[in-house]
Amino acid sequence: MKSRTIDIITLGCSKNLVDSEKLIHQLELGGYSVTHDSDNPEGEIAIVNTCGFIGDAKEESIDTILGFVKRKQEGKLRRLIVMGCLSERYLADLEQEIPEVDKFYGKFDWARLLEDLGKAYREECELERCLTTPKHYAYLKISEGCDRRCAYCAIPIITGRHVSRPMEEILDEVRLLVSQGVKEFQVIAQELTYYGVDLYKRQALPELIERMAEIPGVEWIRLHYAYPTNFPMDLFRVMREHKNVCRYMDIALQHVSDNMLKRMHRHVTKEDTYNLITRFREEVPGIHLRTTFMVGFPGETEQDFEELKEFVRWAKFDRMGAFAYSEEEGTYSAEHYEDDIPEEVKQSRLDELMAIQQRIAAELNERKVGQTMRVVVDRLEGDYYIGRTEFDSPEVDPEVLIHRQGGELEIGRSYDVEITEAEEFDLYANVL
């Protein structure tokens, strides 16, 4: 093991990643050498930033912790620290069940963690972080928590109520990141559209995004995790008027049948949902929509599922994910509904829904052949440069492959390309 070296492992969502990046910077200021998600961890200290959202994520977090417990037992690790959503939610249980961990911290205990390592939290550097992404893009977290209280969701239990960051603080962070070479911003929150309600008594997302778009050096802004109820319609104008605001929206709809939406406590109707999708496409021509659906929620009938399939076929989402309901303790659905859909039915519905989306995605991709598109190059893999259009978010969306025989390209730079071939999810292109 290497002394004064810390391995940080980040699990879960991009919001956790931002937390890890800020912690890495604080640790480096304290004199530590830090690696992130190393394939070969060698540090004397390991910090696991966990996820506690759903069953699979919790299992991955536990397995990762136990892997480092084994390293510690083998003498390859001196100290093991666990933080993040899982320990925020199950602190007492984890302390009892995995005593080999030296210390558990919640999601927001960075200062205490640093103090226990003999280092002071540097408040004057709280906007600074060590990017783990390619240097040309970054995730920008604008709030914590959520006030929506959907019946199935444990996030409010873990992170608490919605807390918006002050707008000027966010804009200062954007300027700082631009000065460091960041050109593209993935704007993230548990619920984007609620931004500002607590601080400014209004939905301030359109203003925030417009002011971001006016900062020199900001080339792309992409929006993640919106909520359909009371969507701030002025955002459409901002997207139309500012070319650096990507025609892209990640908005989790979860379902479409009125029965399911009511039982899920989504505070939206089937009619509202159809109208919102129509409005998106009328107001922002060419917009690409990403969404997520849940199948197998308690009480979901065959009719409910048929309505969902019909909606997916109608909407033709550019990007779509889906997952089967898993009961989360402490949520409304766990306490008031019986988890009455057999697992095999959940899986069957999930497979059927994704098969529909697979055909839609292939059809939409095929339409792009022959088009000229702007692509940012993220990395080189083997014989191909790997890039993305404004319609593609890192890690989750399709990529554009450009053969390196066409000439050397610069990582982080944007190029105009012609799409030459389409596969189910990825595109191939030549630089113009």
N, C-alpha and C positions, 0 to 999 in steps of 0.2 A: 504493500500500500504506500501511497505517496503522502508524505506529511504536508499539512496546510493546503491540501487539495480536497475539494468538496464536489461530489457528483450530485446533480439535481436531476430528478426524473419527473417529468410532467405528464400527467394523465388527464383525460377528459377534454374539455373544450378550450377554445382559444382565449376565453377569459382567464382560465387558469394559467395559460401560457404567458399572458401579460404579467400576472402576479410573479411567476417564476423569473421573468426577465428583470423585473424591478428588484427582486431579491438577489439575483446574481450580481447586479451592479453594486448593491449595498455590501455584499460579501467581498467583492473585489476591492471596494474602497477600504475595507477592513484588512486587506492584505492576503486574502485567500485566492488561490487559483481555483477556478470553477469550470467544470465541464457540464454540458447539458445533454441528456438522453444519450450518453455514450454507450456504444456497443460493448465496450470493455472498461467498465468502471474500475478505477484503481485508487480512488480517493480514500483518505482515512475516515471521512465523514460522508454519509449519504443522506440526502433529503428527498423524500418522496412526496410530491404534491398530488394529492389524491382527488378522485372524482367519486361522488356518492349519489349520482342522479338516478340511475335505474339498475336493475339486477346485474346485467352484464358488466356495467362500468364498475360496480362495487366489487364484483368478483375479480376483475382485472386488477383493481387497486390492492385487494387482499393478496392475490398471487404475487404481485410485484413486491409488496412488503415482505412476504415470506421468503422470497428469493434473496432479499438482502439480509434477512435474519440468518439464513443459511451461510451467507458470506461471513457474517459476524461470528457465527459459531466455528467457522473454519479458520478464524484468525485473519481474514482478509479485510476486515472492516473494524474500526475502533468504535464508531458511534453511529447510531441509526436514529434519524429524526423523521417524523411523519407529520404532514400538515395538510391543509386543504379541506374540501367539502366532506369527505368521508369522516375525518376526525372531528370536524365541526358538528356533524350529525350524531356520531356514535362514540364520543370521546371516552366516556366511562366504560363502555363495553370493550372497546379496543384496548384500553389500559389493562383490563382484566384478562382478556383473551390472548394478547400478544405482549407479555411482559418483557420480552427481549428488546423491544423498542425503547430507546433511552428516554425519549420525550415525544409526546403528542401535542400538537398545536392546532388551533382552529384555522379558519380561512383567513382571518385578518390579524393574526398575532405576530406579524413580522418583527415588530420592535422588540417584543419579549424574546423571540427566537434569537435575534442578534445579540441581545443582552446576555442571554445564557451562553452564547459563544464568546462572550467577553468583548463584544463590539457594540458601539452605540449606533442607533438608527440616525442617519443623516437627513434630517428634514429638509435642509436646503437643496438636497439632491433628489427629492421625491418624484420629480418629473422625468428623471433620467433612468435609463435602463440599458441592459445589454441585449441587443436584438439577437434572437436565435433564428429568425427568418433570414432569407436572402436580404442584403442590405437595402434593396430598392423598395421593399414593401414592409408594412408593419400593421399590427392590429391596434386599434384605438378604442379603448373601453371608456364609454361615456357615462355609465351608471352601474350601480350594483343593486341586487335584489329585485323583487317584483311584488306588485300589489294586486295582481289579477286573481289569484286563488282559484285556478282551474282545479277541477275535482280530483284529477289524477296526479298532480304535480307536487313534488316535494321541494322544489327550489325555494319557495318562500319560507319553508321550515328551516332550510339550511342557511340561506343568505339574508333572511329578514326582508323588511319592507324596501320599496324602491327608494334609492338615494341617488339623485343626479349629481354629477360633478359640475362645479361652476363653469360656465361657458368660457370665460377668459382663461381659466386654467387649462381647459382642453385645447384652446387655440394656441396658447403658449407652448403646449406639448407638441402640437403639429409643427409650429415654427422651428422648434428645437430639432425635431426629427428630420424636417426638410433640410436644415443646415448640415445634418449628418448624411445626407444622400438619399433619404426616403422620398419616393415619388408617388407611391400608391398606398392608400389607407383603407383597411377593412374596418369599418365602423361597427362596433359590436356592443351589445347590451343584452340582458335577459329579455328586455322589452323596449325596443327602440322608441316606439311611438309615444311612450309615457314620459320621455325625456322632458324635463323642465317643469312638470306639473307640480312637483314638490317645492322647487326653488322659486319659480316665476309665476306659479298659478296659471300656467298655460302650456300647451304643447309647443315646445320651443325647438323641436328637431328641424323644421324647415329653416329657421334662422341660423341655427348652428351649422348646418350643411352649407348654406349659402355663404356664410362667412368663411368657412373652410375653403370653399371653392375659389374664393377671391385671394387666397394666400399664394403668392408667387412660388412656383415650384411644385405645387400640388397638381399632379397629372391625372390621377384617377381616385375617385371616392366610391366605395362600394358599401351597400347597406345590408346589415344582417340582423335577423330576428325581430321582425315587426309583428304587430298584432292587428287582426282585422277590424276589431271594434273601435269606432271613432278614429279611423285612420286620418291623419292630418293631410287634407287634400292639397294644401299649398305646396306640399313636397313635389307634386307633379310639375308645378310651374318651375321650381328650382331645377328639377331634372331636365326640363326642356331648355331653360335659359343658360345652363352651365354645362358645357360639353365635357368637363372633367368630372361631372357626377354621372357615373355609369348608369346606363339604362338596365338596371338590375335591381331586383328586390327579393330578399329572402323573407318570406312571410309564412309562418306556420299556421295552417288552417285546421289541421287535425281531423276534421270530418265535414260533412255537408248536410246530412239528414237533420231535420229539426229535432227529432227524438234524441239523437246523440249529442247534438250541440247543447241542448237543454240539460241533459244529464251530466255533461262535461263541465257545465257552468262557464260556457264560452261567451255568453251574452251577445250572440249574433245569430242570425237566422240563415236558412238556406237561400232565401231570396236576397238577403244582404250580401251573401258570399258571391253569388252569381253576378250581382250588380257591381261589386267591387272589382272583380276580375275584368269585367267589361270596361269599367272606368279606367283601370290601369292601361289597357291597350288602346283606348281612345285617346287618353291624355298624353301618353308617352309611346308613340309608335315605335315598334321594334324592341320594346322592353322584354327582357328575359326574366321569368318568374321562377324562383325556387320555392318549394313548399315541402311540408312534411304532413303525413297522415298517420293516424293510429287505427288499427283494426283490433277487434276482439275486446273492446271496452265493455264492461258489464251492461247487459241488456241489448247489445247490438243484434238486431234481427237480420234475417236474410234480406228483407226489404231495405233496411238501412244500408247494408253492404251494396246492394244493387244500385241504390242512389249514389253511393260514393263512386262506384265504377263508372256510372253514367256521367258523373261530373268530371272525372279524370279524362274520359274520352272527349268530352266537350271542351274542357279548358286547354288541353294539350300543353301541359306545363313543360317548360324547357328543362327544368331540373326538378326531380321529385324523389324524396325518400319516404320510407314508411317503416313502422315498427309495430310489433304486437304489444298489447297492453300487458304490463306487469304491475302487480299490486305493490304500492309503496306505503309502508306503515306511517300512520299519522295523517295521511291525506283524507279528504272527504270521502272519496270513493272506497278506500279501504275500510272506513268506519261505518259507511252507510249502504254499500252495495255488496252483493255477493259476486265474486269473480266466477261467473257462471258460464263462460265460453270455454269449452275444452281446448287444451293446448293444440291439439291436432287441427281443430277448426281455425284457430288463430293463425297457425302456420299456413294452412291452405289458403286462407283469405289474403294473407300477406304475399304469398307466392303469386296468386292470381292478379293482385293489384300491380305488383312490380312487373309482371309479364306484359300487362297492358302498357305500362310506362316505358318498358324496354322498346316496344314497337314504335311508340310515339317518338322517343328520343332518337331512334335510328332514322325515322322519317324526317325529323327536323334537322338532323345533322346532314342528311343527304342533300337537302335544299341549299346548303351553304357552299356546295361544290361550285366553283367558278366565281364566287364572290371575292372581292377585295376586302380585307379586314386588317385592322391594326392589332399587332401582337407584341406583348412584352416578353422578353426571353428570361426565363427563371434559372435555367441550368443546362449543362451539357451532360447527356447520358449516352455513352457509347457513340454511335454514329449520328445521333440526333440532338439538336437543340430543342429543348422543351419550353414552350411558351403558352401564354393565355391571351384571350381576347378580353374586351371590357365585360363580356358576359360570363366570365369564368373566374370564380374565386379559388384561391390556392387550396390544395389538399382535397377539396370536395367536388370540384367540377371537372368537366372534360379538359383536355389539353391539346395543344397544337404542336405537331412534330415537324421539324424542318431539318432535312438531311444536311449534314455538315459539308458534304461535297459541293453544295451551292456557294460555299465561301464562309469565312470566319465571321461569327457574330459576337457582339458584346453582351455579356450578361447584364441584365438590368436595363437595357436599351429597348426601345420600341421600334418595330419595323412594319411597313406595309407588306402584306403577303397576299398571294392568291391561293385560295383553298383548292387543292387538286384531287383530294380523295377523302372520303368519310367512312369511318367505321362506326360501330354502334355508339361509342362514347367519344372517341378521339377523332381529330382531324389531321390531315397532312397538308403541307403548304410549301410554296416556294416564295422566296423573298423577291419582291419586284425591284 
